[in-house]
Amino acid sequence: MFIYKFGGTSVGMPERMHKVSGLITADKESKIVVLSAVSGTTNSLVEIGELLLSRKQDEAKSKVASLKKHYKDFIEGLFSTVEGKQKGVEIIEKYFAEINALALIPDFNQGNNKTILAYGEILSTNLFHQYLLESGISNILLPALDFMTIDQDGEPEIEEISKKLKKILSDSPGELYITQGFICRNHEGKTDNLQRGGSDYTASIIGAAIHADEVQIWTDIDGMHNNDPRIVENTFPIRELTFDEAAELAYFGAKILHPSSILPAQKYGIPVRLKSTIDHEAPGTVISNISGDVDVKAIAAKGGITAIKIKSTRMLLAHGFLRRIFEIFEKYKTSIDMITTSEVAVSVTIDQPRFLDQIVEELNHFGVVEIDQNQTIICIVGSMVSAKKGVLKRIFTSVSDIPVRMVSYGGSKNNISMLIDSGYTSEILKALNKGLFE
């Protein structure tokens, strides 16, 4: 069994759904296909929910009507037969009636809001399921709310999901199944959503739950590239990555993948392949537990970073100093990306400056605090990159003309990170590309 996931842009127009149909029927392998909402739908539903929470029902109803019209136009292009279009109309009428019913709730709350958000994926999968039937392609619709559950901490209940899903597959045998990404039920049995990675996360959870042969995530990019193609010319897709390498790249700026979305697949050793809907013949990027021999595989950049330096002569040999520093960041639920220390100073970086003023105010009790904003973390990822001879020399030779604020080396065997002023981002990415790949 293979898991195929397609995002919102891949099903964002009728002709793209037609193409997805061809991709999932190109071979005879059994598949569970995970779909996101049609592009733009989730944003519209978010707006509708916010209006209802603000008790602006008339504005919300107007947006619901506008979204419904979009779907009526959508089914005209999706279906080719009178019967198919009629089925499409029935789907639209059914689910928009339910959305309008939610919009009439006087004390509309966050729970109702999560229910409304689920209709994006419900609409896309029901329409696609019906389109496949119109095309003579046998398939079974698997409602995610029948098996996808999270515990009170928001974590997927893999073992429970596995039991439910395997029973459903056994009771309704087939070769092709269609299900929703993103949506689930929480520990109270209410409609909820997967916060981390959305539909990618769903595909990874399903892959882990049924021990799939492979999870394939289809986008409009032919895999994870060795550098940012928007800035650097002649980048190329990486053929193989380990789960740890992929997570590092995703966390530090590679937009193709959410850093947490492949954790279930990693835990159960299920390979994840990144494929392109535009060039479906391209092999893409395979993420697994197998590491190749290439030392440096890719470079990623994460902007919007703030550097905080705390300098204090009291730090020298002071027991518990770092603990007290980190407790401040924990208090304000602010994660730290990089850290460097010296005898009298510690520097850290954060990517969420929401509580920066409060953090700085408390840090001032420990010494002199310096803030550098508009910083970027440059991440160099590869197989044992921090342990390979000569790699560090090649990196610093490449960036010898660019000022580097911080370096993190040795914290991860797969990653060397540097902090620079964001104004140098384009220059350093090009310089590293030349020094490491050309």
N, C-alpha and C positions, 0 to 999 in steps of 0.2 A: 504494500500500500504506500502510495506517495501522497504528500500533502502539498497542494499548490495554493499560494496566496496571491491575490491581486488587489492592489490598492485602488483608491478612489479615482485617480486619473486613468487607470487601466479599464475602468468600467464607466468612465465619465460621460461618454457619448454612445449612442446606439451602435455605431460602426466599431467602436472599441469593444463592446460586448460581443459583437459578431466575431472579432478577431480572437478574443479569449476563448470563444467556443471552439475555434479551430485549433488553438494551442492545447486545450485539454483533451481533444479527441485525436491528436496526431499519432498516438500510440495506443496500445491495448492495456496499458498498466492501470490497475485500480487506483482511484484517486478520491481524496476528499478535497474539495475546492473551497477555500475560505475567501469571502469577498468583503471588502470595505463598502461603505456607503458611496453612492454616486458623488463625484467631486462637487463640492459646494453645498451639499445637503446638510452635513453635520454643522457647518458654520451657520446655516439658516436655522437649524433646530436649536442651536445654542442661543441665537438671537431671540427666537420665539420663547424659549424657556426663561431668559432673562427678563423679557417684557412681562411674562405672566407672573414671575416672582415679584416684579415691581407693580403688579396689579394694573397693568396697561393692556387689558384684554382686547380692546378694539384694534390696537396696533398689532397685537399678536395674531388676531384672526386675519388681518389683512396680509400679513406675511405668510400665514398658512395657505391662504388662497393663492398667493403668488407662487408658492412652492408647488402647490397642486397643479397649477397651470403648466409649470415647467415639466412635471411628470406626464401630463397629458400630451404635451408636444413630444416628449421622449418616447412614449410608446408608439407614436405614429411612425417613428424611424426604426424602432426596434423590431416590430412585428410586420410581417408581409402579407398575412391572410386576415380576412374579416374575423374569423374565429379567434385568431391569436390576439388581434387588437381588442376584441370584446373581453377576452380573459384579462388582458392588461388593464382595461377600464375597471373591471370588477376588483382587481387588486388595489388599484388607486382609490376607488370609492370606499372599500372596506377599511383600509388603514388610515385614510385621511378622516374618515368618520370617527375613528378611535382617537386620533390626534385632536380633533375638534371637541370631542367629549372631555378630554383631559383639560383643554383650554377653558372649559366652563366651570371647572372646580373652583369655588370661591376662595378656599384657603390653599391654593396651589403651593406645593412645597418642594424641597430638594429631591425627595423621593419621586414625586410626579415628574420632576425635571429629568431625572435619569431615565424614566420610562419613555419620555418623549424622545430623548437622544437615541434610544434603541431603534426607532423607526427608520433611520437612515439605512442601516444594514438589513433590516427586515424587508424594506421595499426593494433594495437592489437584488437580494437573493431570490425573493419571490418572482420578480420580473424575469431574472435570468433563468430560473428554473422553468418558468412557463415558456420562455423563448426557446430553450433547448427542446422541450416537448414539441413545440410547433415545428422545429427543425427535424423531428424524428429521432432525437437523441434521448435515450432512456436515462433518467437520473432521479435521484431521491433527495428531497429536501430534508435536511437535518436541523431542526430549530436548536440553536445554541443554548437557549434557555432550558432545554430538556436535559442538558448534561454538563454545561460549563458553570462551575461554582467556585466561589472564593470563600476563605474563612474570615473570621472577624478582624484579622490583620490585613485583609485584602490580598492574601496570597492564594494562588490556585491550589485546589485540593486534587492533586494529580492522581492519587490512588482512587479516590471516589469518582473522579471524572473518567478514569480508565474503566471502572466497573460499569458505569452507566453507558458509556459509549460503546463498549464491546457488546453489551446486551442489545443495544439499539441496532448495531451493525449485524448482529446475529439474527435478530428478529426480522430485519428488513434487508436481506442480502441483495447486493448490487455491485456494479463496477464503478459507478460515478455518483458521488454525493456532493451536495451543495450546502454550505453552512455560513453563518454570520461570524465575522470577526468582531472584536471589541466588546461585545455584550455578554453578560453573564448574570447569574443570581448570587446575591450575597448570603451571609450566614443566616439571615432572617427569611430567605426565600424570595426577597424582593429583587426587581430588576436593577442591575448595576452595570458597571463597566470596568474593563481592565485598564488601569491607569498607565501602565508602562508599555509603550510600544504598540498598543492597540491591536490591530489585526495581525501584525507580525508575531506578537506575543501569543495570540490565539493559535496560530499555525504551529508555533513551537510547542505549546502545551498539548495540542492534539497529537503532534508527532511523538512526543514523549509518552502520552497516555496509551497509544496503541503500538508503540515501538515500530514506528514507520521506517521504511527503507531510507527515505530522504524527505526533508522539508525544502520546498522550492519557493523562494520569495521573488515574485516577478515585478519589475519596475520598468521605467523607461531608460535605465542605465545598464550597461553590459557588465555589471559586477562592480566591486569596490576597486577604485583606481589607486595608483601608487602616489598620486598627488592631486591637488585641487584642479580639475580641468577648466574651471572658470578663470584661473589665474595663470596656470602653467600650460604651455603648449606640449603636444605629443605625449600626454600621459597614457598609461596603458592599464588594463584591468589586471589585478593580481589573481593568479590561477588558484593558489592555495593559501589558506590562512588557518591558524589554530583558533579555537574559541577565544583564548586569552588575547591573542593579537587582534582579532576582530572587535572584541569588547573595548580594548584600548583605543583603537581607531574610531569606533563609534562614539565613545565618550569624549574624545578630544577633537570632534568636529566632522567626521565622515557622516554625512546626512542620510546615506542610503539605509542605515540601520540604527534602531534604538539600542543603546548599550545593554539594556536588561532583557530585550525581547528574546534572545536565544538561550537564556539560562536554562529553561527546562530541557531543551534539546542537548545542551552541553552536559547536564547532569546524567542523562540517559544515553549519551553517546550517539545521538542521531545527527548525521551530517546535514548541514544547511547549505543550499546552493542559491546564490543570487543570480537571477536570469533577467534577460532583457526582452520585453514584449516587442521592441522595435527590431532587434536582431536576434530572433529566437534560435538561430543556428549557433550563435556564439556560446562557448562553454561556460562563461560566467565565472564566478568565484565560488569555490567550495570551502566551507568552513567545517573543520572537523578536529579530531584529536591528533591528527598526523601533521608533523612539522617538516617542511622542506629544508633544503640546505642553504637557501638564500639568506644572507645575513640581514640586510636592510630591505624590507618589503614595501613600506609606504610611509608617507608623511602626512600629517593632518594638522590643522590649525584651529584653535578654539579661542575666539575673541570675547570681548566683554568681560575681561578679567581685571580684578582689582588686587594689587599687591599691598600687603600690610607688614611693616617692619617695626618690631618692638625692640628697642635698644635699652639695656639696663645693666649697670655695673653690678647690681645685686644678683644677676643671673649666674655668674660664675660659681660653680659648685653648689648652687642653691637647690636643695632637695625639693621636688614637687613643683618647681617653677613651671615647667611645660604643662603639667596637669592642670594647674590653675589657669593658664592661658587658654588651653583647649576647652575647659569648662565654660568659658565665656561664649565660645562659638557654639557649643552644644546648647547652652541656654537659649540662644536665638536661632536654633535649628539651621545653622549655616555651615555647609560642608566646605572642607578645605581640599584644594586640588594638589598643590605643591607645598613643600616645606623645606627650608634650609636653616641650619643653625651654625652659630659660631660661639666663641667663648662668652660674648657679651650681647648677642643679638639673635633674634629668631625672625625669619621672614616666612609669611604664608600667602597663599593666593586664594581668593574666593570668586565664584562666578555669580553669586546672588547678593547684590549690595543693599537689599531691602532694609536690613537692620544695621547698616554700616555705622551710622552716627552713634547708636547705642553701644555697639561693640567697641568703637574707638574710645568712647567716654569711659568705659570700664577698663580698657587696656591702659589708659593714661595713668592708672594707679601703679602700674608696674614699671614705667619708664617713659622714654620719649617714643612717640608713635609717628611714623611717616607713612603716608598713603600715596600710592601711584596708581592712577586709574588709566583707562584706555590701554590696557595691556593685552597681549595675546600669548597663549601657550602653544609652542610648536612641539609636536610629538613625533619622534622617529621610532617606528615600530619594526620589529623583525624577530627572527628566530635567534634567541639567546644574544640579542644585539648588544647588550651591556657587557657580555663576556668575550666577544670575538675580538681578536687582536687587530689593531689598526682601524677599527670602526670609529672610535672616538677621534683619532687624528684626522680622518677624512671629514668628519662632521665639523670640527672646529677650523680646519683649513678652509672649508667651504664658506664659513660665516665669519672669517677673520676681520672683515670690514664692517661688520654689523654689531652694534652694542648689545650685549646680552645681560639681562638684569638678574636672572637666577638660572641655575641648572639643577635638575633632579636626575641623579645617576646611581643605579644600583638598587633603587626601591623596587623595581620590577625588572626581571631578566629580559622582558620583551620590549622595554620602553626606555628611551632617553628623552627627557623633556627640557625645553628651554623657554624662559620667559623674556619677551621682548616688547618694546613699545609697538602698538598696533600699526603705527605708520610705516614700520619696516616689514609688515607681513608679506606683501607681494615680493619684495626684494629677497627675503630670506627663503621663501618657498622656491623661487627660481634658482637661487644660489645652491641650495641643498639638492635640488633636482639635478643640476649640472654636476655637482661634486659626487653624488651618490649613484646616479643612474646613467649618466652619459659617458 
